[in-house]
Amino acid sequence: MAFQTYSLFVLSVIMISFGHVENRLNLLQLQNDIDKLKADFNSSHSDVADGGPIFTEKLLSWTERNEKRIILSQIISMYLKMLENTDRSKAHVRNITEELYTLKESLSDGSKKIEDLKDLTKLQMGDLKIQRKAVNELFSVLQKLGDTSSSLKRKRSQFQRLCKC
């Protein structure tokens, strides 16, 4: 049950973060729909607080906008999966689901990145062919890493020049 309460809160945060709630009225309607969904899941049950939040703590460590798109796309997918087994005849469930699908579309690049990460974990690094390919790409990978770290150093030094710290 903790999943539902904290996940519904995170949904509100996601929608606000990415500007998919056009005005205050939509946000109020969405909050009303979420309140109804909380009642459907009996999320006031005492076990909801057990173990702490499910999503909100994870969002704290993802600070960059592009990083957040990755984790948020995964969270949205989990909400949609959760709502697959709910009564879709209820208007509030349909409204929330529609909003989630809209958000998922806007975060599609994050979903692709999640798939890329999953694909990496499936690589058979003990396979000689995979090892050969990996060795052939090693220099390029290290170059990309060097480009990334040097641009971060450049940003830091620019910030230090601008900052009167």
N, C-alpha and C positions, 0 to 999 in steps of 0.2 A: 504493500500500500504506500510506502514511502516514495516509491517510484512515481506514482501518479501526482502527489502533491508537489514535490520538488520539480518534477518535469513540467508541470503546468505553469509554475512560476517562471521557469527558464524560458518557456515558450513566449511569455510576455516580454521578457528581457530581449530575446532574439528579435522579435518583431519591432520593438522600439529601436534596437541597435541598428537595424538595417533599413529603417524608415518605411517599412511596409504597412504601417498603420497611418493612413493618410491624415486623419484628424482625430480629435479627442473623442468624438462620438463613436468612431469605429473601435477605439481602444476600450471605451466603456462597454460597448456591445460584446467585444471579445472577452472582457473581464467577466461580464454576466454569463457568457457561454461557458467560460472556464469554471465559474462557481457552480453551474449546473453539472458540469462534468465531475467536479469534486464530489458533489452529492451522489452522483451515479456510482462513483468508486468508493464512497464512504471514507473519504480521505481525512476525516477528523478522527479516525480510529487511533487509539493510543500507540500503535506500533509504527506510525508514520515517522516519528522522530528517531526511531532506532537506527543507529549506524550513520546518522548525519545525511547531508544532501547527496544526491546522486550526480547531478550535473553541475550545479553552481560552483562547487569547489574546483572542478576540472576546468571550468572556463577561466578561472583566475590565472592559471599558468600560461594560457594562450593569449599573448598580449598584442601581437601585430594583427592588423586587419586581415591580411591574407591567411595568417595562421588560424585566426578565429573562423574564417570561412570553412576551413577544413573540418574543424571539430564541430562547428554548428551544422554542417551538412550531415554529419554522422548522427548528431542528436536529433535532427529533424526526421531522419530515416527511422530512428528508434520510436519517435512519437507516432509516426504513421503506422509502424508495425503494431504498436500498442493499440491503436484505434481500429485496426483491421477487425478485431474481435468484439467491437462495441456495436450497439444498436444504432445503425445509420439512419433509422427512420426518425430519430430525434434531430430537430433543427440545429441545436447547439453542437452536436457531434459533427453534422455536415458542415457547419460554418467553420469550426476549428480545423477540420480535415481539409477543406478548400484552402484555407489560409496557409496551412502547412505545405500543401502542394505548390502554392504560389511561391512560398519561401524556398522550397526545395529547388524549383526551377531557377531562382535567382542565385542559388548557391551551387549550381551544377558543376562549376569548375572545382569546387571543394570535393564533390563526390568523386570526380575523376582522380583527384589527388589521393583520396582514400583508397581507391582501387589500385593506383600505382603502388602505394605502400603495401597493400595486401599481396600484390604480385611479387614484390621484392621478397617478402617473407616465404613465398612458395618456391623460390629458386633453390635448386639442388646444388649447393656449393661444393659437394663432394664429387659431382659429375665433371669429368675431365674436359669435356667440350665447354661447359659453362665456365670452368676455370680459365681455359684458353681465351675465351671471349672477354672475361673479366680482366685478365692481364693485359689484353690489347687495349682496353678502355681505361686502364689505371691512370695513365698520364693525363688524359683528357679530364677525368674526374678530379684529379688533384689540381689541374689548372682551374677548373670551375670553383673548387674550394678556395684556391688562392685568390681568385677574382672576388669571391664573396667576402672573404676575410679582409682583403685590402680595401674594399669599398666600405666595410664597417669601420675600419681604422680611420679612413678618410672622413667619414661622417662624424666619428668621435672627435677627431682633431679639429674639424670645422666647428663643431659645437663648443669645444673648449676655447677656441678663439673668440667666438661670439659671446660666450658666457662670461660674466664678470664674477665667477665663483671664487 
